[in-house]
Amino acid sequence: MAERRAIRTGSPFEEQIGYARAVVDGDRVHVSGTTGFDYATMTIPDDVVLQAEQCLRTIQAVLAEAGCTLADVVRVRYLLPRREDFEPCWPVLRRHFAAVPPAATMQVCGLADPRMKIEIEVEARRPTG
């Protein structure tokens, strides 16, 4: 039977809403939508680019706990309330994903907190062997 386990960051959102930051399911890792909050301090920068950087730091830490890196990401979804905030994030996203580019989607939608300017969700495939 394939391994299934939850990974948590200690974010109060995970406890309050009832979800895991990520779920490892066999060779797949599903990372929940991750915002620019630093969950250790529960602070969030005002700048969308800094939020994108923080999203990716959190995602990298979760992937590492699952035995992956950003190079193992096969799918990424970018969720933003404002379409015009996406392009300023491109250099950050390119720096993290260009070497092994995943399939990607960007969607304009509302987020749970007005301070949130970007949310990033990824799916990765754990290396075999």
N, C-alpha and C positions, 0 to 999 in steps of 0.2 A: 504494500500500500504506500502511495506517495506521501512524503512529508507534508504536513500542513501546520504552519505555526504563525502566530501573530508577532509583529515587532511594534513596540510602542516607544515613543520619544519622551513620554512624561507630560506631554501637552495637556493642559486642562480640558481642551476641546475633546480629546479622545475619550476622556472619562465622562464628561458632561453629555456628549452626543452618543457615545457607545460604539466606537470604531477603533480600528488599529491603524497606525501610520502605514503599515505594510502587511501583506500576507504573503508568506512563502508557500507556494503550492507546487510541490515537486520541483521541476526545473524552472518554474515561473515565479517572478516576484512582481506583485501588484502594489504599487505605492499610491496611497491616497493623495488626493489633491493637497498640495503643500503650499502654504502661503509664506509671506516674508517675515513672519514672527520668529524671533529667537525664543524658542520655548523654554530655555533656561532662565531668561530674564522677563519673558512675556512683553518684550518691546518689539516695535516694528518701525523701520525707517519710513520717512515720508516719501522718499524717492523711489520710483518704480524700478530703476536699474539696481539700486541697493537691495530692494525686495527680491528681485530675480536672483541676485547673488546669494541671498540668505536661503531662498527656496532650494537652490542647488546644493548649498552646504548641508542642509538638512537631508535632502534626498541622497547625497553621497554617503552620509553617515549611516543612513538606513540601509542602503545597498551594500555597504561594507559589512554590516552586521549579517546580511543575507548571503554574503560571499560573492558579491558582484561589484562592478564599477560602472561608471557612466558609459563605458564602452560596451557594456552588455545590454544597454537600453535599446529596445526594438520599437517602442512606441512612446511618443510624448504628446501631451495635450496641454495647450496654453490657454488659460481662461483669464480674460481681462474685462473689466467694466468699460474701459475706454479704448477703442481701436487705435487711437493715436499714441497710446503708451506702448504699443508692441514694438514698433521700429527702433526706439531707443534701446531696447533690450537685445536686439539682434547681435551686437558684438559679444555680449556675455554668452548668449546661447551658442553662437558659432564657436567660441573658445572652448566650450564644454562638449559640444556634440559633433563638430565638423569632421573629426578624424574618422569616426564610425557613425555616420548619420542615421538616426532612427526615422521611421515614418512619423509625421507630425501633423497636428491640427491646431489651429488657433480659433477660438470662439469668443465672441463678445457676449457677456452675460453679467448679471448681478452676482456679487459675492456676499458672503455672510456678514461682513463688517465693512463699513465705509472706508476704514483705513487701509483695507486690502486692495492693492492695485494689480496684483497678478497672482495666479494660482497655477501650479504646475503639477501634473499627474504623469507618472511614467509606468511602463511595464518593461521588465527586463527578463532575460533568459540567463539562468545561472550556468556558468561554464561546466562542462562535463569533464570527468577525469580528475 
